[in-house]
Amino acid sequence: MFRKINSFKTIALLLSIVLMLSSCTKDEPVINLNPNAGPGFLNVENKGYVVDLNAVPAPEGQTGTWRIYMGKNGRFDDLNDPQTRFYGEPGERYQLGWELSKRGKYEAATIDVTFKPLNPVIISSFNDTTFNNISLYLKAQAPRLGAVGEWSIVSGNDAQIINDNDGEAEFIGAEHQDYTLRWTLSYGSKSVSKDISFTTDELKAQAGIDNLDIKTAKDAAKFFTLEGFLPAGATGHWQIIGGEGGTVHSPLLDNSLFEGLADTTYQLTWTVNLDQRQSVDTVDLRFRGKWGMWQDPKDGQKYRFAEVNGLEWMADNYNYAAEPGTGSWYYGHGERSIIKEGYALETEEDRKYYGRLYDWHTASNITPAGWRLPSVEEFNDMLVALGGDLYAGEKIKEGGDAGLDLVFAGYYNRGSSSDPAFRGVFDTQGVSGLYWLNAYYDNYAKVFEVTKNSNLSGTGALPTNFFKLSVRYVRDVQD
């Protein structure tokens, strides 16, 4: 009985071993996982900081999934879409994995995605405090690609920023204060800043540079765009305080259009107001008509000039105080001298009208830059261009068509034989005018003369040791 049972057990055990061996030898299919995440993306900069991924889709029966292995604040539109969109943040580096899985097995391929960092750029420069006033126009590169910007005050008191969320803002501070401002760009969790530091000055109105020779078309209306500066946060106002017939078309505008008359000198004020402070500056303007205007840098005196025969001739007698009493004189002011004709020049108006009388060597040595004593040829050619001796004389005298306005300033002879005591003599004021030319030889120099009672004008020579005459410089036409 017991032997039968044991034999049945043995047979069952043998059958199970056979079945196990049979099952082990049966071939199972191999799982092949070959993920391909596609190309990476480096230094991407676009709106939304986004890239379109391009992984190879998962084969049938396998599951594909995107994962972020490295990097913060990234996201996918669809984790299981091989061509999904991925969103990141500027300045962040991401490592992304495209995982394929099946029946508990998985394998991943990775790509790198990087986005350019935020780069705040301040365009304005404030190194020179001379023009800083107490307020500044701030200008930074505007935020791009979804970023936002903000100006802030890092250090300094009694200040404010107008339009602080705009790249172009206005800062208003106090006088003589040190300030540091910050321009910050932000996107998502990222924030990058740049600072500028400066020192304020005082409120300063700046009306622009004097322009005494504004050239326009000859017969056209005379317009000029004013060059005032309006400090940030301030208001301004133009006013004409000198000159007739001028108009400021937009008095509250720093770059208003100004209209005036030719050969009229205008003086305008530009007044700015800011936080109960006020500053005023002036500017002189003049449109060229018959005359241009030149200002001598040596002393600031202004001289008209006329263009004749391709040259610019001074239309006022020179009046620079060169070596007074030894190199130049005002009529009637000379040691041991008498006045035979006219009167001594005492008023500024008379002195400006007649100018000084110069020793020839002094007149040659003090010529302003670009100017010169005219040559004999230049004087004669000018007469020819104006019609010759019979017609030119009237044209070059004061009030004549040529615009030279030669006046009868007389002369000074420091040792005149016409005086019994051989004193210096001032003579012919109001009767004639004598002017030095550049030709010099053996203590004589060439001169030209205009007289009140004759239309003829000509040249001659006088001893330079004794005679002191008027001066009109000439120069080439300026562009």
Secondary structure, DSSP 8 states (H G I E B T S, - for coil): -HHHHHHHHHHHHHHHHHHHHHHHTS--------------EEEE--TTSEEE-------TT-EEEEEEEE-SS-EES-TT-TT-EEE--TT-EEEEEEEEEETTEEEEEEEEEEE------B------GGG-TTEEEEEB----TT-EEEEEEEE-SS-EEETTTSSEEEEE--TT-EEEEEEEEEETTEEEEEEEEEE------B----EEEE---TTS-EEEE---B--TT-EEEEEEEE-SS-EES-TT-TT-EEEE-BT-EEEEEEEEEETTEEEEEEEEEEE-SS-EEEE-TTT--EEEEEEETTEEEESS------SBTTTEE-TT--TTEEESSS----SHHHHHHH--EE-HHHHHHT--TT-B---HHHHHHHHHHTT-HHHHHHHHBTT-TTS--B---BEEETT-TTSTT--EEEE-TTTEEEEEEEEEETTEEEEEEEETTEEEEEEEEEETTTEEBB---EEE---
